[in-house]
Amino acid sequence: MKKKVNVRIQKREGVEIEIDFPLYRRIDYTDRSTFEKLISESEAITITVYEDEDRFELISERPVFIGDENYLLGKGRYSSNKQEFEEALNEVKNFITYHDDECKN
């Protein structure tokens, strides 16, 4: 579903761009990767997967529409897709299932 969203591109406020929801973004840091699924202009899910440890963050929040155009549209180095997001989500689910089973023993 395409929708026009009022965004702030770097220092220019009040810019409207068309975003096709759901939108997937990925941000890579040195020690973690963040996968975002923007469901609408008011709802997003963010999963952060840390590289060297069994540590994850799962957040449901209102998306932020501030940044450069590639970030806002999930393009270039921020490009991602449904499959990458679901793989990260499955890592979280597997971690929870494993530790839940461990607690039962």
C-alpha positions as CSV (number, residue, x, y, z in Angstrom):
1,M,0.0,0.0,0.0
2,K,1.6,3.3,-1.1
3,K,1.1,6.3,1.1
4,K,2.5,9.8,1.1
5,V,4.4,10.5,4.3
6,N,5.7,13.8,5.6
7,V,9.4,13.3,6.4
8,R,12.5,15.2,7.3
9,I,15.3,14.6,4.8
10,Q,18.5,15.7,6.6
11,K,17.8,19.4,7.3
12,R,14.8,19.9,5.0
13,E,11.5,19.5,6.9
14,G,8.1,19.0,5.5
15,V,9.1,17.0,2.5
16,E,6.6,14.5,1.2
17,I,7.7,11.2,-0.3
18,E,5.7,8.2,-1.3
19,I,6.4,5.0,0.7
20,D,5.2,1.6,-0.2
21,F,4.3,-0.2,3.0
22,P,5.4,-2.6,4.4
23,L,8.9,-1.2,4.0
24,Y,12.0,-3.2,5.1
25,R,15.3,-1.6,6.2
26,R,18.6,-3.0,7.4
27,I,21.3,-1.1,9.2
28,D,24.6,-2.8,9.8
29,Y,26.9,-1.7,12.7
30,T,30.2,-3.2,13.7
31,D,28.7,-5.4,16.5
32,R,25.1,-5.8,15.4
33,S,22.5,-5.6,12.6
34,T,19.1,-3.9,12.9
35,F,16.2,-5.1,10.8
36,E,13.1,-2.9,10.5
37,K,9.6,-3.6,9.2
38,L,7.6,-0.4,8.8
39,I,4.0,-1.6,8.7
40,S,2.5,1.9,8.4
41,E,3.4,5.5,9.1
42,S,2.5,4.8,12.8
43,E,3.7,1.3,13.4
44,A,7.1,-0.4,13.1
45,I,8.9,-3.5,14.4
46,T,12.7,-3.4,15.0
47,I,14.8,-6.4,15.6
48,T,18.5,-6.0,16.6
49,V,20.7,-9.1,16.3
50,Y,24.1,-8.8,18.1
51,E,27.0,-10.6,16.4
52,D,29.1,-12.1,19.2
53,E,26.5,-13.1,21.7
54,D,23.0,-14.5,22.2
55,R,21.5,-11.1,22.5
56,F,18.5,-9.6,20.7
57,E,16.2,-6.6,21.0
58,L,12.7,-6.7,19.7
59,I,10.8,-3.3,19.7
60,S,7.4,-2.2,18.5
61,E,7.4,1.5,18.0
62,R,6.3,4.5,16.0
63,P,8.7,4.8,13.0
64,V,11.0,7.8,12.7
65,F,11.0,9.5,9.3
66,I,14.2,11.5,9.6
67,G,17.3,10.8,7.5
68,D,18.6,10.6,4.0
69,E,16.3,9.5,1.2
70,N,17.9,6.0,0.9
71,Y,17.3,5.4,4.6
72,L,13.7,6.6,4.4
73,L,13.0,4.3,1.5
74,G,15.1,1.3,2.5
75,K,17.4,1.6,-0.5
76,G,21.2,1.4,-1.0
77,R,23.0,0.3,2.1
78,Y,19.7,0.2,4.0
79,S,18.1,-2.2,1.5
80,S,16.4,-5.2,3.0
81,N,13.4,-7.4,2.3
82,K,10.7,-9.6,4.0
83,Q,13.0,-12.7,3.9
84,E,15.8,-11.0,5.8
85,F,13.4,-9.6,8.4
86,E,11.8,-13.1,8.9
87,E,15.2,-14.7,9.3
88,A,16.1,-12.3,12.1
89,L,12.7,-12.9,13.7
90,N,13.2,-16.7,13.5
91,E,16.6,-16.3,15.3
92,V,14.7,-14.5,18.1
93,K,12.0,-17.2,18.2
94,N,14.5,-20.1,18.2
95,F,16.5,-18.4,21.0
96,I,13.3,-18.0,23.1
97,T,12.2,-21.6,22.4
98,Y,15.6,-23.0,23.3
99,H,15.8,-21.2,26.6
100,D,12.1,-21.9,27.4
101,D,12.8,-25.6,26.9
102,E,16.0,-25.4,29.0
103,C,13.9,-23.8,31.9
104,K,11.5,-26.7,31.8
105,N,14.3,-29.3,32.4
